[in-house]
Amino acid sequence: QVQLVESGGGLVQPVGYLRLSCVASGSVFSIYSMYWYSQAPGKERDLLATITNWGNTEYAESVKDRFTIARDKAKNTAYLQMNNLKFEDTAVYYCLAQTGPSAFWGQGTQVTVSS
């Protein structure tokens, strides 16, 4: 089992920035890849960014020039640096950890982009 706790969300103005954190606990040795998703009200949960155990990253087209995913294995933490935020980035942001056949979600952190 892996437990994930996200933090770092909040209210930010357009073109502002935030850094989200996702701290893992439990069987962290078994985590292969970590992911960040977002879910806007009334919409499906969308994959934004992926980072593998070897540090390979992938991004959704909508965020690839604005968001950066990173991982600090020593701190069992994944990050999502979000720059140049837009109104449409308003959503709940979730962290996912993949451990072979299993996947674990965090509880989410709210990001609101508003002027």
Legacy VTK file of the C-alpha trace (Angstrom):
# vtk DataFile Version 3.0
C-alpha trace
ASCII
DATASET POLYDATA
POINTS 115 float
0.000 0.000 0.000
1.048 3.527 -0.775
-0.437 6.673 0.734
-0.184 9.987 -1.096
-0.768 13.483 0.250
-0.867 16.445 -2.114
-0.327 20.048 -1.066
0.513 23.411 -2.552
-2.769 24.316 -4.170
-4.470 27.632 -3.702
-5.726 30.783 -5.355
-3.459 32.374 -7.941
-3.861 35.077 -10.555
-3.496 34.376 -14.269
0.138 34.077 -15.453
1.059 33.285 -11.853
2.694 30.078 -10.635
2.338 27.348 -8.043
4.318 24.288 -7.058
2.355 21.224 -6.007
3.880 18.511 -3.859
2.893 14.867 -3.456
4.427 13.034 -0.518
4.334 9.252 -0.586
4.459 6.918 2.384
4.069 3.200 2.926
5.585 0.859 0.340
7.404 3.649 -1.470
10.130 1.282 -2.662
7.572 -0.285 -4.988
6.627 2.925 -6.795
7.496 2.810 -10.469
5.969 5.889 -12.072
4.204 8.909 -10.678
1.620 11.039 -12.411
-0.226 14.312 -12.017
-3.847 14.620 -13.117
-6.335 17.448 -13.036
-10.106 17.382 -12.869
-12.127 20.493 -13.595
-15.742 20.731 -12.395
-18.027 18.576 -14.501
-15.149 17.132 -16.528
-13.145 13.933 -16.613
-9.831 13.538 -14.864
-7.038 14.342 -17.315
-3.448 13.148 -17.285
-1.051 16.095 -17.253
2.413 14.736 -16.575
4.309 11.499 -15.982
7.695 10.718 -14.465
9.194 7.228 -14.431
11.603 5.658 -11.992
14.419 6.666 -14.305
13.333 10.268 -14.579
11.771 10.090 -18.022
8.965 12.600 -18.360
5.957 13.112 -20.582
3.420 15.914 -20.717
0.007 16.602 -22.106
0.128 19.019 -25.004
-1.862 21.581 -23.034
0.805 21.950 -20.348
4.125 20.852 -21.871
5.564 24.348 -22.134
4.235 25.522 -18.770
4.368 22.647 -16.273
7.325 20.611 -15.069
7.144 17.332 -13.177
9.979 16.313 -10.900
10.661 13.646 -8.308
12.895 13.561 -5.237
13.232 9.912 -4.276
15.119 10.744 -1.090
12.081 12.697 0.105
9.531 10.323 -1.473
8.015 13.375 -3.101
6.838 14.302 -6.571
6.367 17.894 -7.642
4.461 19.752 -10.302
5.784 23.207 -11.048
3.049 25.149 -12.791
3.932 28.399 -14.525
1.928 30.849 -16.600
-1.316 29.594 -15.119
-4.532 30.173 -17.032
-8.167 30.383 -15.997
-8.735 26.962 -17.557
-6.171 25.393 -15.236
-8.669 25.729 -12.385
-9.205 22.195 -11.149
-8.491 19.699 -8.430
-5.018 18.254 -8.961
-4.333 14.638 -8.070
-1.180 12.615 -7.714
-1.074 8.941 -8.743
1.596 6.385 -7.901
1.943 3.207 -9.930
3.385 0.079 -8.325
3.327 -2.715 -10.858
-0.280 -3.902 -11.015
-1.594 -1.363 -8.533
-2.155 2.360 -8.532
-2.840 4.711 -5.646
-4.437 8.156 -5.627
-4.000 11.089 -3.339
-6.940 13.135 -2.051
-6.276 16.067 -4.375
-5.473 19.732 -3.942
-7.565 22.592 -5.317
-6.007 25.094 -7.709
-8.064 28.155 -8.574
-6.869 30.656 -11.163
-8.772 33.882 -10.836
-8.216 37.603 -11.067
LINES 1 116
115 0 1 2 3 4 5 6 7 8 9 10 11 12 13 14 15 16 17 18 19 20 21 22 23 24 25 26 27 28 29 30 31 32 33 34 35 36 37 38 39 40 41 42 43 44 45 46 47 48 49 50 51 52 53 54 55 56 57 58 59 60 61 62 63 64 65 66 67 68 69 70 71 72 73 74 75 76 77 78 79 80 81 82 83 84 85 86 87 88 89 90 91 92 93 94 95 96 97 98 99 100 101 102 103 104 105 106 107 108 109 110 111 112 113 114
